[in-house]
Amino acid sequence: MHITIIGTGYVGLVTGACFAEMGHSVMCLDVDITKIERLKKGEIPIYEPGLEELVKRNSLSHRLQFTTDYQKAINFGKVCFIAVPTPSQENGSCNTSYVESVASHIGRTMEEKRIIVNKSTVPVGTAALVTKIIQHELTKRKSTIPFEVISNPEFLKEGAAVQDCLKPDRIIIGANCPKAADVLREIYSPFTVSHDKILIMDTLSAEMTKYAANAMLATRISFMNEISEICKCVGANVNEVRKGIGSDSRIGYSFLYPGIGYGGSCFPKDIRALIAKAKEAGCEPKLLSAVDEVNVRQKKILGMKIRRYFSKLGGVKSKTIAVWGLSFKPDTDDLREAPSLIFIDELLKEGAKLRLYDPVAMPNARKIFKNHPSISWCEDEFDAAKDADAIALLTEWKQFRLVNFQSVKRQMKGIAFFDGRNQYKPAEMRTRGFDYISIGVPDQVQELV
Ligand SMILES: NC(=O)c1ccc[n+]([C@@H]2O[C@H](COP(=O)([O-])OP(=O)(O)OC[C@H]3O[C@@H](n4cnc5c(N)ncnc54)[C@H](O)[C@@H]3O)[C@@H](O)[C@H]2O)c1
């Protein structure tokens, strides 16, 4: 089938490439001319495992094309997917202006019947809003071209986006028209060969499902972060508690890791958008507000631990801190709402010198912190550790799991290791000669401070 994807970012590009891989003819549109030019040359603008190969292979076979021309794109695909940003507004509510702008473009340019499928995460009721905008533009043109709007929220995870897209757990289709839903079934049929994963519901429920899923996952993270704080205060070890509760089949092991808070382009904004939507609808979402508050606090926790540790050693000012990992999670270069941004900002304000390293997010980090005089951009984790008073692990990249700590320690001036992701065994780190401070676990310090 001919498919158009509007918005060629993490979701749009991955979805477009996966549809092409399954044999569809796909045209990806973006307003970012540089991005489209790079894609036409076979350059991938984001880091996502497996994506480059997929894009190159399908571009060569002409099943995947890129354009900035709206007219051409809208009239290419019988089905047009929207995958544009839906960022937070000042008050936390969702900014749907990008989606609305796409809807206007579609209404102004479509020449034949179209099925519009919204993949962006949008507040409940947006499918109806998109319908209204397209209808308004068509009426202005005195056109009666038929169209349908479907909600098809996306659940892929950055870092595993290609795999998630090729093998989705479920495909949610919110459609008020059964015929349009059948077209979506056909598009997704190559993804559901082993068993049917398609759930068809009304558009409002589909839009709500996406927010509810993210809210549930964020709640587990904030819950564990709260438990880790309590563990710390009462002398328990959250690593043991995590295993103890995860073994209960009603709870399970996933999403139970304490850390320095959730980040990324989805959870923070989606929780706030759901809170805003709930309030607008007259509900008081107390639990969700607490989930967000705990997360805001948690993003500052490692910085607080560093400040406390150095308070008896002359303060953080002029101390050198090596930072391992910058992206909001491993296997992505995405820094949107990453805990590292708050951590770095706060330490810079206190006069610390930072030696930063991330396996793939350095170019994005440089765009944010530019040539800050107190930041050194490092080659690897060993380089970052050079003359450092402390190391802070912020992202649990696999390459940090089995580090040669003897050589790391030889590079350092100090002995402090702040583990924001509980990646190491506290007793082993102490034996290696580190003051090891992690999340929700009794500190392992050579000399109590
Ligand atoms: N990133 C994720 O992991 C993820 C997962 C599930 C859902 N989502 C949702 O999917 C949507 C897109 O997220 P993303 O991470 O892919 O965003 P992104 O910022 O990576 O990509 C969006 C793209 O849309 C383009 N764009 C903006 N306005 C446009 C317009 N009017 N016409 C055409 N293109 C336009 C931008 O230039 C950009 O390339 C959001 O609603 C997000 O919440 C994201």
The ligand as an SDF file (V2000), in Angstrom:
LIG
                    3D

 44 48  0  0  0  0  0  0  0  0999 V2000
   10.1430    9.2320   20.7660 N   0  0  0  0  0  0  0  0  0  0  0  0
    9.4600    8.2390   21.3070 C   0  0  0  0  0  0  0  0  0  0  0  0
   10.0080    7.3310   21.9180 O   0  0  0  0  0  0  0  0  0  0  0  0
    7.9470    8.1920   21.1680 C   0  0  0  0  0  0  0  0  0  0  0  0
    7.2700    7.0050   21.4650 C   0  0  0  0  0  0  0  0  0  0  0  0
    5.8940    6.9730   21.3410 C   0  0  0  0  0  0  0  0  0  0  0  0
    5.2030    8.1090   20.9510 C   0  0  0  0  0  0  0  0  0  0  0  0
    5.8900    9.2600   20.6920 N   0  0  0  0  0  0  0  0  0  0  0  0
    5.1250   10.4350   20.2570 C   0  0  0  0  0  0  0  0  0  0  0  0
    5.2840   10.5670   18.8500 O   0  0  0  0  0  0  0  0  0  0  0  0
    5.2960   11.9490   18.4810 C   0  0  0  0  0  0  0  0  0  0  0  0
    6.5770   12.2670   17.7240 C   0  0  0  0  0  0  0  0  0  0  0  0
    7.6640   12.0560   18.5940 O   0  0  0  0  0  0  0  0  0  0  0  0
    9.1670   11.9520   18.0570 P   0  0  0  0  0  0  0  0  0  0  0  0
    9.9880   11.5500   19.2280 O   0  0  0  0  0  0  0  0  0  0  0  0
    9.2090   11.1460   16.8260 O   0  0  0  0  0  0  0  0  0  0  0  0
    9.4570   13.4790   17.7040 O   0  0  0  0  0  0  0  0  0  0  0  0
   10.6940   14.0600   16.8900 P   0  0  0  0  0  0  0  0  0  0  0  0
   10.8830   15.4410   17.4000 O   0  0  0  0  0  0  0  0  0  0  0  0
   11.8300   13.1140   16.9150 O   0  0  0  0  0  0  0  0  0  0  0  0
   10.1650   14.1150   15.3940 O   0  0  0  0  0  0  0  0  0  0  0  0
    9.1230   14.9240   14.9700 C   0  0  0  0  0  0  0  0  0  0  0  0
    9.4180   15.3900   13.5490 C   0  0  0  0  0  0  0  0  0  0  0  0
    8.2850   16.1300   13.0850 O   0  0  0  0  0  0  0  0  0  0  0  0
    8.7670   17.1990   12.2760 C   0  0  0  0  0  0  0  0  0  0  0  0
    7.7150   18.1890   12.1590 N   0  0  0  0  0  0  0  0  0  0  0  0
    7.3520   19.1680   13.0250 C   0  0  0  0  0  0  0  0  0  0  0  0
    6.3030   19.8600   12.5330 N   0  0  0  0  0  0  0  0  0  0  0  0
    6.0080   19.3170   11.3470 C   0  0  0  0  0  0  0  0  0  0  0  0
    5.0210   19.6010   10.3530 C   0  0  0  0  0  0  0  0  0  0  0  0
    4.1280   20.5570   10.5340 N   0  0  0  0  0  0  0  0  0  0  0  0
    5.0100   18.8600    9.2400 N   0  0  0  0  0  0  0  0  0  0  0  0
    5.9130   17.8590    9.0480 C   0  0  0  0  0  0  0  0  0  0  0  0
    6.8610   17.5490    9.9440 N   0  0  0  0  0  0  0  0  0  0  0  0
    6.9040   18.2700   11.0760 C   0  0  0  0  0  0  0  0  0  0  0  0
   10.0040   17.6670   13.0030 C   0  0  0  0  0  0  0  0  0  0  0  0
   10.8540   18.4100   12.1460 O   0  0  0  0  0  0  0  0  0  0  0  0
   10.6180   16.3430   13.4570 C   0  0  0  0  0  0  0  0  0  0  0  0
   11.5300   15.8400   12.5010 O   0  0  0  0  0  0  0  0  0  0  0  0
    5.1240   12.7200   19.7860 C   0  0  0  0  0  0  0  0  0  0  0  0
    3.7710   12.9880   19.9890 O   0  0  0  0  0  0  0  0  0  0  0  0
    5.6070   11.7490   20.8370 C   0  0  0  0  0  0  0  0  0  0  0  0
    5.0290   11.9850   22.1010 O   0  0  0  0  0  0  0  0  0  0  0  0
    7.2340    9.3220   20.7780 C   0  0  0  0  0  0  0  0  0  0  0  0
  1  2  1  0
  2  3  2  0
  2  4  1  0
  4  5  1  0
  4 44  2  0
  5  6  2  0
  6  7  1  0
  7  8  2  0
  8  9  1  0
  8 44  1  0
  9 10  1  0
  9 42  1  0
 10 11  1  0
 11 12  1  0
 11 40  1  0
 12 13  1  0
 13 14  1  0
 14 15  2  0
 14 16  1  0
 14 17  1  0
 17 18  1  0
 18 19  2  0
 18 20  1  0
 18 21  1  0
 21 22  1  0
 22 23  1  0
 23 24  1  0
 23 38  1  0
 24 25  1  0
 25 26  1  0
 25 36  1  0
 26 27  1  0
 26 35  1  0
 27 28  2  0
 28 29  1  0
 29 30  1  0
 29 35  2  0
 30 31  1  0
 30 32  2  0
 32 33  1  0
 33 34  2  0
 34 35  1  0
 36 37  1  0
 36 38  1  0
 38 39  1  0
 40 41  1  0
 40 42  1  0
 42 43  1  0
M  CHG  2   8   1  16  -1
M  END
$$$$
